[in-house]
Amino acid sequence: MYKIAVLASGNGSNLEAILEAIESGRIQNARVTIVISDQEKAYALTRAQKHRIPSAVFRKAEYPSRESYDRALINYLQAKQIDLVVLAGFMRLVTPDFVAAFPNRIMNIHPSLLPAFPGRRGVADALAYGVKVTGCTVHFVDEGMDTGPIILQKALAVREDDTVASLQERIHRLEHVLYPKAIDLWVRGKIKIEGRRCYLEPEETGLA
């Protein structure tokens, strides 16, 4: 049974989607064993409590540097024997030490078709640029910002009347399908990484 840690800073809707996928059997042989936040009022912690999953808060103010924060987090996750780290709206850029501690075992989801529009304003930047198609991307985390090997992507047409809020809402619905799918592929050993490219078994690429 693979042990998953979910790190979240806010609402935790992707956490909820992952938990529902596990509980429904769409993700098997894995469970979320800890939910961690850097915000003690994050609703993701409430979601964890509702699902009877342990949680922990790592407050930024308690650590003198990003490196010391991440070292404490690494030690905690390793003590919990975590197999996969899932970033679900975790609003911190992890350090190289953190990446090195969990090579190809940290996933993130981003609300654009990377490499376009990385960073925190992915939806707003795509809309402001005037793109006709955007979407979301699940990728492994490397030392850059949203630059790791891409696992899955799903496209979405931008409507003429879209606002940041309406586009974000529709992208979130895609994320809730895509993220559990990517985790399921990892758990079942269906992802092969060569350099910065991820290869999936042909029958595993469908998202319907």
Helices and strands as residue ranges (DSSP letters): E 2-7, H 13-24, E 30-37, H 43-50, E 55-57, G 60-62, H 66-79, E 84-87, H 96-101, E 106-110, H 122-129, E 133-140, E 150-157, H 164-187, E 191-194, E 197-200, G 202-204
